[in-house]
């Protein structure tokens, strides 16, 4: 079972029962992705209750009460590491509600504002004006970028071109 599959019910529940999660989920995701917090959550030496309490102490006063309650629920279910996937699934639900297409651009290196604007303009021609663009980096791509929207993936990477060339030679 993928993490997306596990995260989807949580995302659906928070989407169905209240608004205004975007900032809190983004903040919670950035905290969870911090290497020290990742190490804390992955530590076999601490009980999950301690992990949850420590995480709550990091966000208390910074997020809404409902977000702290979400952390408690995830902590009890031993699923704190699902926060990035829950945020991703939640963004998809918001995009569907707003009749917007969510597009992820994965590049080998950080994209400049100019590059991102050029790519976004071309994507708007393809997917429509109402798109939500997110970016991430993956140095294994060597160069270029990958565009993912739903199940559709378009590969403009050096790695992809090399793999295609190797397959043609075979």
Backbone torsions as a table, in degrees:
resi	resn	phi	psi	omega
1	UNK	NA	130.8	-178.2
2	UNK	-79.7	161.6	178.1
3	UNK	-64.2	-33.3	177.9
4	UNK	-61.0	-41.3	179.9
5	UNK	-64.3	-39.2	178.5
6	UNK	-71.5	-34.9	-176.0
7	UNK	-77.7	-29.4	-173.8
8	UNK	-54.1	-46.3	-179.7
9	UNK	-62.7	-36.8	178.0
10	UNK	-65.4	-45.8	179.5
11	UNK	-61.7	-43.1	-179.5
12	UNK	-63.6	-40.9	-178.7
13	UNK	-64.5	-46.3	-179.5
14	UNK	-70.5	-30.8	176.9
15	UNK	-67.3	-42.3	-176.6
16	UNK	-71.8	-29.1	-168.9
17	UNK	-106.3	-10.3	175.9
18	UNK	-169.7	162.7	178.8
19	UNK	-105.5	173.4	171.5
20	UNK	80.1	37.7	179.8
21	UNK	-97.1	-14.4	-169.4
22	UNK	-52.9	-54.0	-176.6
23	UNK	-64.7	-46.3	-177.7
24	UNK	-63.2	-43.4	179.4
25	UNK	-65.3	-39.6	178.1
26	UNK	-63.3	-43.4	179.7
27	UNK	-65.6	-44.1	179.2
28	UNK	-62.8	-40.8	178.2
29	UNK	-62.7	-43.4	-178.9
30	UNK	-65.5	-34.5	177.4
31	UNK	-69.6	-44.1	-179.2
32	UNK	-62.8	-33.7	-178.2
33	UNK	-80.3	-7.6	176.3
34	UNK	-63.3	131.6	-176.5
35	UNK	-53.6	-37.5	-179.9
36	UNK	-68.6	-38.1	179.0
37	UNK	-72.3	-39.1	175.6
38	UNK	-58.2	-41.9	179.4
39	UNK	-64.8	-41.4	178.2
40	UNK	-60.3	-48.7	-177.2
41	UNK	-66.5	-35.0	-179.3
42	UNK	-83.2	-7.5	-175.4
43	UNK	-67.2	125.3	176.9
44	UNK	-78.3	-10.4	-176.2
45	UNK	-81.1	-19.0	-178.1
46	UNK	-107.5	143.7	174.4
47	UNK	-72.9	152.9	-177.8
48	UNK	-62.2	-30.2	177.7
49	UNK	-62.9	-40.7	177.7
50	UNK	-66.6	-40.3	178.8
51	UNK	-61.4	-44.9	-179.2
52	UNK	-64.1	-46.0	-180.0
53	UNK	-60.7	-42.9	179.4
54	UNK	-64.5	-44.5	179.1
55	UNK	-62.4	-42.3	178.7
56	UNK	-61.9	-39.1	179.9
57	UNK	-64.1	-27.5	179.0
58	UNK	-75.5	-28.2	-174.3
59	UNK	-108.4	-11.2	-176.9
60	UNK	-57.9	133.3	-178.8
61	UNK	84.9	-13.0	-178.6
62	UNK	-101.8	-22.2	-175.9
63	UNK	-129.0	169.3	179.6
64	UNK	-72.4	159.1	179.2
65	UNK	-57.9	-38.3	-178.7
66	UNK	-62.8	-30.2	178.5
67	UNK	-71.7	-39.4	176.0
68	UNK	-63.4	-39.5	177.1
69	UNK	-63.4	-39.2	176.3
70	UNK	-60.6	-43.9	179.0
71	UNK	-61.2	-40.3	178.1
72	UNK	-62.2	-44.9	179.5
73	UNK	-62.5	-45.7	179.7
74	UNK	-65.2	-36.8	178.4
75	UNK	-64.3	-44.2	178.5
76	UNK	-63.1	-33.4	-179.8
77	UNK	-87.4	0.5	-178.2
78	UNK	58.3	45.7	-176.2
79	UNK	-132.3	32.5	179.1
80	UNK	-59.8	-32.5	-178.0
81	UNK	-69.8	-7.2	179.5
82	UNK	-80.5	-8.1	-174.4
83	UNK	-51.6	-47.9	179.2
84	UNK	-59.5	-38.3	179.3
85	UNK	-71.0	-36.7	176.8
86	UNK	-63.7	-43.7	178.8
87	UNK	-61.1	-43.4	179.3
88	UNK	-61.9	-46.5	179.5
89	UNK	-65.2	-38.4	178.5
90	UNK	-63.1	-42.6	178.2
91	UNK	-61.1	-37.4	177.7
92	UNK	-63.3	-42.0	179.8
93	UNK	-65.1	-41.2	177.6
94	UNK	-63.1	-43.2	179.8
95	UNK	-61.8	-42.8	177.6
96	UNK	-61.8	-44.3	-179.5
97	UNK	-60.7	-41.2	-178.3
98	UNK	-86.7	8.4	-177.4
99	UNK	54.1	41.9	-178.0
100	UNK	-114.1	150.3	179.0
101	UNK	-100.7	128.1	178.1
102	UNK	-91.5	128.5	-177.9
103	UNK	-126.4	131.2	177.5
104	UNK	-110.4	125.3	176.9
105	UNK	-108.0	118.2	177.7
106	UNK	-107.7	123.0	-178.2
107	UNK	-124.6	158.8	-180.0
108	UNK	-69.7	-32.6	-177.9
109	UNK	-133.8	162.6	178.2
110	UNK	-58.1	137.2	178.8
111	UNK	-86.7	139.5	175.4
112	UNK	-72.9	164.4	178.4
113	UNK	-59.0	-40.6	179.0
114	UNK	-61.6	-48.3	-179.8
115	UNK	-61.0	-44.9	-178.9
116	UNK	-63.1	-40.2	178.8
117	UNK	-64.8	-43.7	179.1
118	UNK	-61.4	-47.6	-179.7
119	UNK	-63.9	-44.5	-179.4
120	UNK	-60.2	-41.8	179.1
121	UNK	-61.6	-40.8	178.1
122	UNK	-68.2	-37.2	178.9
123	UNK	-67.9	-33.8	178.0
124	UNK	-64.2	-34.8	177.3
125	UNK	-66.2	-34.1	-177.2
126	UNK	-82.2	-44.1	-172.9
127	UNK	-106.5	-7.1	-177.5
128	UNK	104.2	163.8	-174.3
129	UNK	-65.5	-31.3	-173.0
130	UNK	-91.1	75.9	178.4
131	UNK	-118.0	151.8	176.2
132	UNK	-114.7	115.3	-174.9
133	UNK	-103.6	126.6	173.5
134	UNK	-118.3	152.1	-179.7
135	UNK	-127.7	154.3	172.4
136	UNK	-151.4	163.8	-178.9
137	UNK	-115.2	144.9	176.2
138	UNK	-147.7	100.8	-174.9
139	UNK	-64.5	-17.3	179.4
140	UNK	-68.5	-13.0	180.0
141	UNK	-74.8	-13.3	178.1
142	UNK	72.4	-43.7	-179.6
143	UNK	-177.0	166.1	-179.7
144	UNK	81.2	-158.9	-178.7
145	UNK	-154.7	164.5	-179.1
146	UNK	-122.0	135.4	178.6
147	UNK	-115.2	126.2	179.2
148	UNK	-126.0	126.9	175.3
149	UNK	-136.4	110.0	-175.0
150	UNK	63.2	-126.0	179.3
151	UNK	-90.7	-6.4	-176.9
152	UNK	-87.2	126.8	178.0
153	UNK	-124.8	128.1	176.8
154	UNK	-116.9	125.5	-172.2
155	UNK	-105.6	113.9	175.8
156	UNK	-116.9	30.6	-175.4
157	UNK	-96.0	157.5	175.4
158	UNK	-63.3	-42.6	179.6
159	UNK	-58.9	-44.0	179.5
160	UNK	-63.1	-41.9	179.6
161	UNK	-66.3	-39.2	178.1
162	UNK	-65.1	-41.8	178.9
163	UNK	-64.1	-39.4	178.6
164	UNK	-64.3	-41.7	178.6
165	UNK	-63.7	-43.9	178.6
166	UNK	-60.5	-42.7	179.9
167	UNK	-66.0	-33.4	178.7
168	UNK	-70.7	-34.2	-179.1
169	UNK	-70.9	-34.8	-176.6
170	UNK	-65.2	NA	NA
